[in-house]
Amino acid sequence: MRLIEKLKEFEQQYMFIRWAMGGEYGKLVYVGDDFVEFDVINVDSMEYSETVFIHSPLILEVAIGGSDIARIVAEMSSKITMD
């Protein structure tokens, strides 16, 4: 199974992605055949800072779980309001 096929299962999830030119925490928005759309989160302010389009072959590492990811999910969930 290719990495890009596995990533399609995790669309709309928070994770850490390391690619050839950097690595950031954020939310995986879209997974296509040749690129992924990734909303980067500033870990200090917990705000979205930019959207990055990453060419799929450049992705080196993806972390979906762990304490840092759990903290980001908790912080983002606490900002959700009930209308």
Buried (B, 14 or more C-beta within 10 A) or exposed (E): EEBBEEBBEEEEEBBBBBBEEEBBBBBBBEBEEEBBBBBBBEBEEBEEBEEBEBEBEBBEEBEBEEEBBEBBBEBBEEEEEEE
